[in-house]
Amino acid sequence: MSLYRDEAIVLRTQKLGEADRIITMLTKDHGRIRGVAKGVRRTMSKFGARLEPGSHVDIQLHVGKTFDTITQVEALMNYGEALTQDYQRWTVASAILEASERFSPNEQEPALQEFQLVVGGMKALAENRYEPLLILDAFLLRSLAVAGYAPSMTICSRCEKPGPHRYFSLVGGGSVCNDCRPSACATPAMETLQLMGALISSDWESATASEGKHRREASGLIAAYLQWHLERGLRSLPMVERV
């Protein structure tokens, strides 16, 4: 019997038949995989509660023709359970889980950096380490960077002229100088670009000292930039509570 074991975080689940579920996971060594949890919807299921979205698990699977079958699950941390009582943090977690699936489009293609980002983001949320929206924006920026889409925040993304520059282009890859700017550009405050730079570089001291208006502007830019490069937005992002 062909078995393998991995560390995983559950991204989403969907019903299969009367009692089973398909579990979509991002794993440490095997990338994004989908496995069948047989009988998991029955009341007496031995590991149903361990396979909810946001669960960090050690998991064993049996290789199958269409889907692999989950044969054993050991809970490491149920981040979903820790976040369900706080609507804002749960919606942020949902956006992180959805985004991580989008950033790992090919099944069984290793995505260690993305896995580490997801686990780190969920842990920071569960521990209430920073403001939830800052955690979300930091996760999205870093995921974009891992995927090769990091926006430029200082030098011109086209001619590499030193900045900071006044204009920000979704198409142009971030900051652009006056000579390179396309027709449609945003003109964010310098403090907004500094905040985005702090989030992508883990400068939490600067990020937490930022003003609300610059956080809101940064969130809008990041959401638009994400939608441009993923070609469509995240379904869960509009649900995130923004105070």
Accessible surface in RSA format (square Angstrom, percent):
REM  Atomic radii and reference values for relative SASA: ProtOr
REM  Chains: A
REM  Algorithm: Lee & Richards
REM  Probe-radius: 1.40
REM  Slices: 20
REM RES _ NUM      All-atoms   Total-Side   Main-Chain    Non-polar    All polar
REM                ABS   REL    ABS   REL    ABS   REL    ABS   REL    ABS   REL
RES MET A   1   178.29  92.3  93.14  61.6  85.15 202.7  78.63  66.9  99.66 132.0
RES SER A   2    68.60  58.0  56.14  74.9  12.46  28.7  39.60  84.3  29.00  40.6
RES LEU A   3    74.92  41.7  44.63  31.9  30.29  76.1  44.72  31.4  30.20  81.3
RES TYR A   4    40.99  19.1  31.82  18.1   9.17  23.9  40.41  30.4   0.58   0.7
RES ARG A   5    95.17  40.0  74.38  37.9  20.79  49.5  54.54  74.5  40.63  24.6
RES ASP A   6     7.77   5.4   0.76   0.8   7.01  16.6   7.01  16.5   0.76   0.8
RES GLU A   7    47.33  27.2  44.81  33.9   2.51   6.0   7.82  15.1  39.51  32.3
RES ALA A   8     0.00   0.0   0.00   0.0   0.00   0.0   0.00   0.0   0.00   0.0
RES ILE A   9     0.00   0.0   0.00   0.0   0.00   0.0   0.00   0.0   0.00   0.0
RES VAL A  10     0.00   0.0   0.00   0.0   0.00   0.0   0.00   0.0   0.00   0.0
RES LEU A  11     8.06   4.5   0.56   0.4   7.50  18.9   0.56   0.4   7.50  20.2
RES ARG A  12    92.07  38.7  92.07  46.9   0.00   0.0  37.24  50.9  54.83  33.2
RES THR A  13    38.85  27.6  15.56  15.8  23.29  55.5   0.85   1.1  38.00  57.4
RES GLN A  14    72.21  40.4  65.13  47.6   7.08  16.9  25.11  53.4  47.10  35.7
RES LYS A  15   147.24  71.8 123.98  76.1  23.26  55.4  69.56  62.6  77.67  82.7
RES LEU A  16    67.15  37.4  65.13  46.6   2.02   5.1  67.08  47.1   0.07   0.2
RES GLY A  17    64.56  79.6   0.00   N/A  64.56  79.6  41.26 113.2  23.29  52.2
RES GLU A  18   169.09  97.1 144.04 109.0  25.05  59.6  61.77 119.5 107.33  87.6
RES ALA A  19    12.79  11.8  10.05  15.5   2.73   6.2  10.49  14.8   2.30   6.1
RES ASP A  20    32.10  22.5  32.10  31.9   0.00   0.0   0.93   2.2  31.17  31.1
RES ARG A  21    54.77  23.0  54.77  27.9   0.00   0.0   1.73   2.4  53.03  32.1
RES ILE A  22    11.74   6.7  11.58   8.6   0.16   0.4  11.58   8.3   0.16   0.4
RES ILE A  23     0.41   0.2   0.41   0.3   0.00   0.0   0.41   0.3   0.00   0.0
RES THR A  24     0.57   0.4   0.57   0.6   0.00   0.0   0.00   0.0   0.57   0.9
RES MET A  25     0.00   0.0   0.00   0.0   0.00   0.0   0.00   0.0   0.00   0.0
RES LEU A  26     0.00   0.0   0.00   0.0   0.00   0.0   0.00   0.0   0.00   0.0
RES THR A  27     0.00   0.0   0.00   0.0   0.00   0.0   0.00   0.0   0.00   0.0
RES LYS A  28    83.95  41.0  81.70  50.1   2.25   5.3  31.09  28.0  52.86  56.3
RES ASP A  29    88.06  61.7  72.04  71.7  16.01  37.9  21.46  50.5  66.60  66.4
RES HIS A  30    64.23  35.1  61.64  42.8   2.58   6.6  43.68  45.0  20.54  23.9
RES GLY A  31     0.00   0.0   0.00   N/A   0.00   0.0   0.00   0.0   0.00   0.0
RES ARG A  32    24.26  10.2  24.26  12.4   0.00   0.0   0.41   0.6  23.84  14.5
RES ILE A  33     2.93   1.7   2.50   1.9   0.42   1.0   2.93   2.1   0.00   0.0
RES ARG A  34    82.84  34.8  75.48  38.5   7.37  17.5   3.91   5.3  78.93  47.8
RES GLY A  35     0.00   0.0   0.00   N/A   0.00   0.0   0.00   0.0   0.00   0.0
RES VAL A  36     9.76   6.4   9.76   8.8   0.00   0.0   9.76   8.5   0.00   0.0
RES ALA A  37     0.00   0.0   0.00   0.0   0.00   0.0   0.00   0.0   0.00   0.0
RES LYS A  38   130.49  63.7 113.31  69.5  17.18  40.9  75.10  67.6  55.39  59.0
RES GLY A  39     9.64  11.9   0.00   N/A   9.64  11.9   6.05  16.6   3.59   8.0
RES VAL A  40     7.57   5.0   0.96   0.9   6.61  15.9   0.98   0.9   6.59  17.9
RES ARG A  41    75.71  31.8  42.39  21.6  33.32  79.3  15.35  21.0  60.36  36.6
RES ARG A  42   156.52  65.7 145.04  73.9  11.48  27.3  56.20  76.8 100.32  60.8
RES THR A  43   138.74  98.7 102.88 104.3  35.85  85.4  75.87 101.9  62.86  95.0
RES MET A  44   174.40  90.3 150.62  99.7  23.77  56.6 128.38 109.1  46.02  61.0
RES SER A  45    34.48  29.1   5.46   7.3  29.02  66.9  11.86  25.2  22.63  31.7
RES LYS A  46   154.98  75.6 131.75  80.8  23.23  55.3  92.47  83.2  62.51  66.6
RES PHE A  47    14.14   7.1  12.21   7.6   1.93   5.0  14.14   8.6   0.00   0.0
RES GLY A  48    11.36  14.0   0.00   N/A  11.36  14.0   9.82  26.9   1.54   3.4
RES ALA A  49    79.52  73.1  65.84 101.6  13.68  31.1  71.14 100.2   8.38  22.2
RES ARG A  50    96.08  40.3  92.91  47.4   3.17   7.6  16.71  22.8  79.37  48.1
RES LEU A  51     2.22   1.2   0.48   0.3   1.74   4.4   0.48   0.3   1.74   4.7
RES GLU A  52    68.00  39.0  68.00  51.4   0.00   0.0  30.68  59.4  37.32  30.5
RES PRO A  53    34.80  25.4  33.17  30.2   1.63   5.9  33.17  27.4   1.63  10.1
RES GLY A  54     0.00   0.0   0.00   N/A   0.00   0.0   0.00   0.0   0.00   0.0
RES SER A  55     1.23   1.0   1.23   1.6   0.00   0.0   1.16   2.5   0.06   0.1
RES HIS A  56    17.38   9.5  17.11  11.9   0.27   0.7  14.28  14.7   3.10   3.6
RES VAL A  57     0.44   0.3   0.44   0.4   0.00   0.0   0.44   0.4   0.00   0.0
RES ASP A  58    36.74  25.7  36.74  36.6   0.00   0.0   4.30  10.1  32.44  32.3
RES ILE A  59     0.00   0.0   0.00   0.0   0.00   0.0   0.00   0.0   0.00   0.0
RES GLN A  60    37.78  21.1  37.78  27.6   0.00   0.0   0.52   1.1  37.26  28.3
RES LEU A  61     0.00   0.0   0.00   0.0   0.00   0.0   0.00   0.0   0.00   0.0
RES HIS A  62    58.21  31.8  58.17  40.4   0.04   0.1  34.82  35.9  23.40  27.2
RES VAL A  63    70.97  46.7  60.98  55.2   9.99  24.1  60.98  53.0   9.99  27.1
RES GLY A  64    31.61  39.0   0.00   N/A  31.61  39.0  19.30  53.0  12.31  27.6
RES LYS A  65   218.17 106.4 173.38 106.4  44.79 106.6 123.70 111.3  94.47 100.6
RES THR A  66   115.78  82.3  83.60  84.7  32.18  76.7  54.91  73.7  60.87  92.0
RES PHE A  67    50.31  25.2  38.87  24.1  11.44  29.8  40.66  24.7   9.65  27.6
RES ASP A  68    12.93   9.1  11.77  11.7   1.16   2.7   1.68   4.0  11.25  11.2
RES THR A  69    30.48  21.7  30.48  30.9   0.00   0.0  14.55  19.5  15.93  24.1
RES ILE A  70     6.25   3.6   0.00   0.0   6.25  15.1   0.00   0.0   6.25  17.0
RES THR A  71    47.71  33.9  30.57  31.0  17.14  40.8  35.76  48.0  11.95  18.1
RES GLN A  72    71.20  39.8  69.57  50.8   1.63   3.9  22.15  47.1  49.05  37.2
RES VAL A  73     2.88   1.9   0.00   0.0   2.88   6.9   0.00   0.0   2.88   7.8
RES GLU A  74    85.16  48.9  82.73  62.6   2.43   5.8  27.38  53.0  57.78  47.2
RES ALA A  75    63.98  58.8  35.96  55.5  28.03  63.8  35.96  50.6  28.03  74.2
RES LEU A  76    92.22  51.4  58.44  41.8  33.79  84.9  62.34  43.8  29.88  80.4
RES MET A  77    80.71  41.8  75.40  49.9   5.31  12.7  52.34  44.5  28.38  37.6
RES ASN A  78    37.02  25.5  29.89  28.9   7.13  17.2  16.90  40.7  20.12  19.4
RES TYR A  79    13.80   6.4  13.80   7.9   0.00   0.0   3.74   2.8  10.05  12.4
RES GLY A  80     3.68   4.5   0.00   N/A   3.68   4.5   3.68  10.1   0.00   0.0
RES GLU A  81   127.83  73.4 113.40  85.8  14.44  34.4  37.83  73.2  90.00  73.5
RES ALA A  82    43.64  40.1  16.75  25.8  26.89  61.2  28.06  39.5  15.58  41.3
RES LEU A  83     0.25   0.1   0.00   0.0   0.25   0.6   0.25   0.2   0.00   0.0
RES THR A  84    74.63  53.1  50.98  51.7  23.65  56.4  44.24  59.4  30.39  45.9
RES GLN A  85   171.66  96.0 136.76  99.9  34.91  83.1  61.61 131.1 110.06  83.5
RES ASP A  86    51.99  36.4  47.27  47.1   4.72  11.2  13.65  32.1  38.34  38.2
RES TYR A  87   117.81  55.0 106.81  60.8  10.99  28.6  96.27  72.3  21.54  26.6
RES GLN A  88    23.92  13.4  23.26  17.0   0.66   1.6   5.06  10.8  18.85  14.3
RES ARG A  89    34.02  14.3  34.02  17.3   0.00   0.0   1.92   2.6  32.10  19.5
RES TRP A  90    71.14  28.5  71.14  34.4   0.00   0.0  46.81  25.0  24.32  39.5
RES THR A  91     9.27   6.6   8.55   8.7   0.72   1.7   9.27  12.5   0.00   0.0
RES VAL A  92     0.00   0.0   0.00   0.0   0.00   0.0   0.00   0.0   0.00   0.0
RES ALA A  93     0.00   0.0   0.00   0.0   0.00   0.0   0.00   0.0   0.00   0.0
RES SER A  94    31.08  26.3  25.83  34.5   5.25  12.1  21.15  45.0   9.92  13.9
RES ALA A  95     0.00   0.0   0.00   0.0   0.00   0.0   0.00   0.0   0.00   0.0
RES ILE A  96     0.00   0.0   0.00   0.0   0.00   0.0   0.00   0.0   0.00   0.0
RES LEU A  97     5.39   3.0   5.09   3.6   0.31   0.8   5.21   3.7   0.18   0.5
RES GLU A  98    26.66  15.3  20.51  15.5   6.15  14.6  22.80  44.1   3.86   3.2
RES ALA A  99     0.00   0.0   0.00   0.0   0.00   0.0   0.00   0.0   0.00   0.0
RES SER A 100     0.00   0.0   0.00   0.0   0.00   0.0   0.00   0.0   0.00   0.0
RES GLU A 101    29.71  17.1  27.50  20.8   2.21   5.3  11.68  22.6  18.02  14.7
RES ARG A 102    43.52  18.3  30.17  15.4  13.34  31.8  24.20  33.1  19.31  11.7
RES PHE A 103    24.92  12.5   3.89   2.4  21.04  54.7   6.40   3.9  18.52  53.0
RES SER A 104     6.04   5.1   1.14   1.5   4.89  11.3   6.04  12.9   0.00   0.0
RES PRO A 105    92.45  67.4  71.03  64.7  21.43  77.9  76.24  62.9  16.21 100.8
RES ASN A 106    79.17  54.6  74.30  71.8   4.86  11.7  17.26  41.5  61.91  59.8
RES GLU A 107    73.65  42.3  51.35  38.8  22.31  53.1  22.63  43.8  51.03  41.7
RES GLN A 108   114.09  63.8  93.63  68.4  20.46  48.7  20.65  44.0  93.43  70.9
RES GLU A 109    93.49  53.7  89.49  67.7   4.00   9.5  30.93  59.8  62.56  51.1
RES PRO A 110    96.85  70.6  77.79  70.9  19.07  69.3  77.97  64.4  18.89 117.4
RES ALA A 111    21.02  19.3  11.74  18.1   9.28  21.1  21.02  29.6   0.00   0.0
RES LEU A 112    81.01  45.1  76.59  54.8   4.42  11.1  76.59  53.8   4.42  11.9
RES GLN A 113   111.20  62.2 108.17  79.1   3.04   7.2  29.91  63.7  81.29  61.7
RES GLU A 114     5.27   3.0   4.78   3.6   0.48   1.2   3.25   6.3   2.02   1.6
RES PHE A 115     6.72   3.4   6.72   4.2   0.00   0.0   6.72   4.1   0.00   0.0
RES GLN A 116    99.58  55.7  88.30  64.5  11.28  26.9  33.02  70.3  66.56  50.5
RES LEU A 117    32.71  18.2  28.15  20.1   4.57  11.5  30.44  21.4   2.28   6.1
RES VAL A 118     0.00   0.0   0.00   0.0   0.00   0.0   0.00   0.0   0.00   0.0
RES VAL A 119    25.23  16.6  25.23  22.8   0.00   0.0  25.23  21.9   0.00   0.0
RES GLY A 120    35.04  43.2   0.00   N/A  35.04  43.2  31.56  86.6   3.48   7.8
RES GLY A 121     9.21  11.4   0.00   N/A   9.21  11.4   7.19  19.7   2.02   4.5
RES MET A 122     0.00   0.0   0.00   0.0   0.00   0.0   0.00   0.0   0.00   0.0
RES LYS A 123    94.02  45.9  94.02  57.7   0.00   0.0  36.86  33.2  57.15  60.9
RES ALA A 124     7.81   7.2   7.81  12.1   0.00   0.0   7.81  11.0   0.00   0.0
RES LEU A 125     0.45   0.3   0.28   0.2   0.17   0.4   0.45   0.3   0.00   0.0
RES ALA A 126    24.43  22.5   4.45   6.9  19.98  45.4   4.53   6.4  19.90  52.7
RES GLU A 127    92.96  53.4  64.40  48.7  28.56  68.0  40.69  78.7  52.27  42.7
RES ASN A 128    96.11  66.3  76.53  74.0  19.58  47.1  14.24  34.3  81.87  79.1
RES ARG A 129   110.29  46.3  83.64  42.6  26.66  63.5  38.64  52.8  71.65  43.4
RES TYR A 130    57.91  27.0  47.73  27.2  10.19  26.5  30.19  22.7  27.72  34.2
RES GLU A 131    58.78  33.7  48.27  36.5  10.52  25.0  38.81  75.1  19.97  16.3
RES PRO A 132    14.28  10.4  14.28  13.0   0.00   0.0  14.28  11.8   0.00   0.0
RES LEU A 133    25.38  14.1  25.00  17.9   0.38   1.0  25.12  17.6   0.26   0.7
RES LEU A 134     3.13   1.7   3.13   2.2   0.00   0.0   3.13   2.2   0.00   0.0
RES ILE A 135     5.85   3.3   4.70   3.5   1.15   2.8   4.87   3.5   0.98   2.7
RES LEU A 136     0.40   0.2   0.40   0.3   0.00   0.0   0.40   0.3   0.00   0.0
RES ASP A 137     5.78   4.0   5.78   5.8   0.00   0.0   0.06   0.2   5.71   5.7
RES ALA A 138     2.41   2.2   2.41   3.7   0.00   0.0   2.41   3.4   0.00   0.0
RES PHE A 139     6.60   3.3   2.53   1.6   4.07  10.6   5.99   3.6   0.61   1.7
RES LEU A 140     1.93   1.1   1.93   1.4   0.00   0.0   1.93   1.4   0.00   0.0
RES LEU A 141     0.75   0.4   0.75   0.5   0.00   0.0   0.75   0.5   0.00   0.0
RES ARG A 142    51.62  21.7  50.99  26.0   0.63   1.5  18.48  25.3  33.14  20.1
RES SER A 143     0.46   0.4   0.00   0.0   0.46   1.1   0.00   0.0   0.46   0.6
RES LEU A 144     0.05   0.0   0.05   0.0   0.00   0.0   0.05   0.0   0.00   0.0
RES ALA A 145    38.44  35.3  23.02  35.5  15.42  35.1  23.33  32.8  15.11  40.0
RES VAL A 146    65.39  43.0  34.33  31.1  31.06  74.8  41.00  35.6  24.39  66.2
RES ALA A 147    45.87  42.2  14.24  22.0  31.64  72.0  25.97  36.6  19.90  52.7
RES GLY A 148    63.85  78.7   0.00   N/A  63.85  78.7  33.58  92.2  30.27  67.8
RES TYR A 149    89.73  41.9  84.76  48.2   4.97  12.9  45.32  34.1  44.41  54.7
RES ALA A 150    53.69  49.4  31.43  48.5  22.25  50.6  31.43  44.3  22.25  59.0
RES PRO A 151     6.81   5.0   0.33   0.3   6.48  23.6   0.38   0.3   6.43  40.0
RES SER A 152    22.57  19.1  12.68  16.9   9.89  22.8  21.22  45.2   1.35   1.9
RES MET A 153    20.70  10.7  14.06   9.3   6.64  15.8  14.06  12.0   6.64   8.8
RES THR A 154    81.71  58.1  81.70  82.8   0.01   0.0  60.26  80.9  21.45  32.4
RES ILE A 155    78.59  44.7  78.59  58.5   0.00   0.0  78.59  56.6   0.00   0.0
RES CYS A 156     0.01   0.0   0.00   0.0   0.01   0.0   0.00   0.0   0.01   0.0
RES SER A 157    41.19  34.8   7.88  10.5  33.31  76.7  13.57  28.9  27.62  38.7
RES ARG A 158   122.96  51.6  87.36  44.5  35.60  84.8  35.40  48.4  87.55  53.1
RES CYS A 159    69.25  52.4  38.22  42.6  31.04  72.9  37.15  94.1  32.11  34.6
RES GLU A 160   122.21  70.2 109.38  82.8  12.83  30.5  23.78  46.0  98.43  80.4
RES LYS A 161   106.91  52.2 101.88  62.5   5.03  12.0  62.95  56.7  43.96  46.8
RES PRO A 162   104.54  76.2  94.09  85.8  10.45  38.0  94.11  77.7  10.43  64.8
RES GLY A 163    31.85  39.3   0.00   N/A  31.85  39.3   3.17   8.7  28.68  64.2
RES PRO A 164    90.19  65.7  69.39  63.3  20.80  75.6  69.39  57.3  20.80 129.3
RES HIS A 165    17.67   9.7  13.73   9.5   3.93  10.1   7.30   7.5  10.37  12.1
RES ARG A 166   156.51  65.7 149.89  76.4   6.62  15.8  49.51  67.7 107.00  64.8
RES TYR A 167    27.24  12.7  27.24  15.5   0.00   0.0  12.57   9.4  14.67  18.1
RES PHE A 168     1.72   0.9   0.17   0.1   1.55   4.0   0.17   0.1   1.55   4.4
RES SER A 169     0.68   0.6   0.35   0.5   0.33   0.8   0.33   0.7   0.35   0.5
RES LEU A 170    53.85  30.0  50.86  36.4   2.99   7.5  50.86  35.7   2.99   8.0
RES VAL A 171    91.57  60.3  70.41  63.7  21.16  51.0  70.41  61.2  21.16  57.4
RES GLY A 172    10.73  13.2   0.00   N/A  10.73  13.2   3.31   9.1   7.42  16.6
RES GLY A 173    18.61  22.9   0.00   N/A  18.61  22.9  16.53  45.4   2.07   4.6
RES GLY A 174     0.00   0.0   0.00   N/A   0.00   0.0   0.00   0.0   0.00   0.0
RES SER A 175     0.00   0.0   0.00   0.0   0.00   0.0   0.00   0.0   0.00   0.0
RES VAL A 176     0.00   0.0   0.00   0.0   0.00   0.0   0.00   0.0   0.00   0.0
RES CYS A 177     2.69   2.0   2.22   2.5   0.46   1.1   2.05   5.2   0.64   0.7
RES ASN A 178    99.32  68.5  84.30  81.5  15.02  36.2  28.45  68.5  70.87  68.5
RES ASP A 179   124.39  87.1  87.02  86.6  37.37  88.4  30.75  72.4  93.63  93.4
RES CYS A 180    28.21  21.3  17.90  20.0  10.31  24.2   8.61  21.8  19.61  21.1
RES ARG A 181   103.76  43.6  83.84  42.7  19.92  47.4   6.14   8.4  97.62  59.2
RES PRO A 182    34.57  25.2  22.69  20.7  11.87  43.2  33.74  27.9   0.83   5.1
RES SER A 183   121.84 103.0  78.81 105.2  43.03  99.1  58.96 125.6  62.88  88.1
RES ALA A 184    83.38  76.7  66.20 102.2  17.18  39.1  73.45 103.4   9.93  26.3
RES CYS A 185    39.41  29.8   2.77   3.1  36.64  86.1   8.09  20.5  31.32  33.8
RES ALA A 186    39.66  36.5  28.10  43.4  11.55  26.3  36.46  51.3   3.19   8.5
RES THR A 187    74.51  53.0  49.80  50.5  24.71  58.9  19.49  26.2  55.02  83.2
RES PRO A 188     6.75   4.9   0.55   0.5   6.21  22.6   1.33   1.1   5.43  33.7
RES ALA A 189    37.16  34.2  24.17  37.3  12.99  29.6  35.41  49.9   1.75   4.6
RES MET A 190    62.62  32.4  58.98  39.0   3.64   8.7  54.89  46.7   7.73  10.2
RES GLU A 191    87.45  50.2  84.20  63.7   3.25   7.7  30.50  59.0  56.95  46.5
RES THR A 192     0.00   0.0   0.00   0.0   0.00   0.0   0.00   0.0   0.00   0.0
RES LEU A 193     4.60   2.6   3.57   2.6   1.03   2.6   3.78   2.7   0.83   2.2
RES GLN A 194   120.46  67.4 106.09  77.5  14.37  34.2  49.20 104.7  71.26  54.0
RES LEU A 195     7.03   3.9   1.56   1.1   5.47  13.8   6.52   4.6   0.51   1.4
RES MET A 196     0.60   0.3   0.60   0.4   0.00   0.0   0.60   0.5   0.00   0.0
RES GLY A 197    20.51  25.3   0.00   N/A  20.51  25.3  18.13  49.8   2.38   5.3
RES ALA A 198     8.63   7.9   3.38   5.2   5.25  11.9   6.68   9.4   1.95   5.2
RES LEU A 199     1.42   0.8   0.46   0.3   0.96   2.4   1.42   1.0   0.00   0.0
RES ILE A 200    46.55  26.5  30.90  23.0  15.65  37.7  30.90  22.2  15.65  42.5
RES SER A 201    76.71  64.8  46.16  61.6  30.55  70.4  47.52 101.2  29.19  40.9
RES SER A 202    61.07  51.6  44.22  59.0  16.85  38.8  26.72  56.9  34.35  48.1
RES ASP A 203    58.98  41.3  52.09  51.8   6.89  16.3  20.76  48.9  38.22  38.1
RES TRP A 204    43.16  17.3  39.00  18.9   4.17   9.8  30.89  16.5  12.27  19.9
RES GLU A 205   149.88  86.0 137.57 104.1  12.30  29.3  56.86 110.0  93.02  75.9
RES SER A 206    57.73  48.8  44.07  58.8  13.66  31.5  25.47  54.2  32.25  45.2
RES ALA A 207     0.39   0.4   0.25   0.4   0.14   0.3   0.39   0.5   0.00   0.0
RES THR A 208    63.20  44.9  44.78  45.4  18.42  43.9  30.78  41.3  32.42  49.0
RES ALA A 209    84.12  77.3  47.87  73.9  36.26  82.5  59.03  83.1  25.10  66.5
RES SER A 210    27.12  22.9   7.13   9.5  20.00  46.1  17.23  36.7   9.89  13.9
RES GLU A 211    98.46  56.5  92.52  70.0   5.94  14.2  39.99  77.4  58.47  47.7
RES GLY A 212    35.89  44.3   0.00   N/A  35.89  44.3  23.28  63.9  12.60  28.2
RES LYS A 213   121.81  59.4 113.06  69.4   8.76  20.8  57.21  51.5  64.60  68.8
RES HIS A 214    16.88   9.2  16.88  11.7   0.00   0.0   8.30   8.6   8.58  10.0
RES ARG A 215    54.14  22.7  53.12  27.1   1.02   2.4  23.30  31.8  30.84  18.7
RES ARG A 216   160.78  67.5 147.51  75.2  13.28  31.6  75.78 103.6  85.00  51.5
RES GLU A 217    65.40  37.5  54.24  41.0  11.16  26.6  31.77  61.5  33.63  27.5
RES ALA A 218     0.24   0.2   0.24   0.4   0.00   0.0   0.24   0.3   0.00   0.0
RES SER A 219    11.31   9.6   9.39  12.5   1.92   4.4   5.47  11.7   5.84   8.2
RES GLY A 220    42.90  52.9   0.00   N/A  42.90  52.9  36.69 100.7   6.21  13.9
RES LEU A 221    17.46   9.7  15.46  11.1   2.00   5.0  16.10  11.3   1.36   3.7
RES ILE A 222     0.75   0.4   0.19   0.1   0.56   1.4   0.75   0.5   0.00   0.0
RES ALA A 223    29.43  27.1  26.03  40.2   3.41   7.8  26.75  37.7   2.68   7.1
RES ALA A 224    38.81  35.7  30.06  46.4   8.74  19.9  36.45  51.3   2.36   6.3
RES TYR A 225     4.37   2.0   4.37   2.5   0.00   0.0   1.47   1.1   2.91   3.6
RES LEU A 226     0.88   0.5   0.88   0.6   0.00   0.0   0.88   0.6   0.00   0.0
RES GLN A 227    97.61  54.6  96.28  70.4   1.32   3.1  11.92  25.4  85.68  65.0
RES TRP A 228   127.57  51.2 111.84  54.1  15.73  36.9 105.22  56.1  22.35  36.3
RES HIS A 229    44.80  24.5  26.45  18.4  18.35  47.0  23.82  24.5  20.98  24.4
RES LEU A 230    27.03  15.1  13.72   9.8  13.31  33.5  16.67  11.7  10.36  27.9
RES GLU A 231   157.77  90.6 124.32  94.1  33.45  79.6  43.69  84.5 114.08  93.1
RES ARG A 232   144.55  60.7 142.26  72.5   2.28   5.4  57.39  78.4  87.15  52.8
RES GLY A 233    29.81  36.8   0.00   N/A  29.81  36.8  17.00  46.7  12.81  28.7
RES LEU A 234     5.68   3.2   0.00   0.0   5.68  14.3   0.27   0.2   5.41  14.6
RES ARG A 235   183.85  77.2 163.61  83.4  20.24  48.2  83.38 114.0 100.47  60.9
RES SER A 236    18.39  15.5  15.18  20.3   3.22   7.4  18.39  39.2   0.00   0.0
RES LEU A 237    19.94  11.1  17.73  12.7   2.21   5.5  17.78  12.5   2.16   5.8
RES PRO A 238   112.07  81.7  73.44  66.9  38.63 140.4  86.33  71.3  25.74 160.0
RES MET A 239   116.87  60.5 109.68  72.6   7.19  17.1  81.20  69.0  35.67  47.3
RES VAL A 240     9.52   6.3   0.00   0.0   9.52  22.9   0.00   0.0   9.52  25.8
RES GLU A 241    76.05  43.7  68.95  52.2   7.11  16.9  22.62  43.8  53.43  43.6
RES ARG A 242   108.86  45.7  76.48  39.0  32.38  77.1  56.09  76.7  52.77  32.0
RES VAL A 243   152.85 100.6  97.81  88.6  55.03 132.6 126.79 110.2  26.06  70.7
END  Absolute sums over single chains surface
CHAIN  1 A    12093.2       9469.2       2623.9       6167.1       5926.1
END  Absolute sums over all chains
TOTAL         12093.2       9469.2       2623.9       6167.1       5926.1
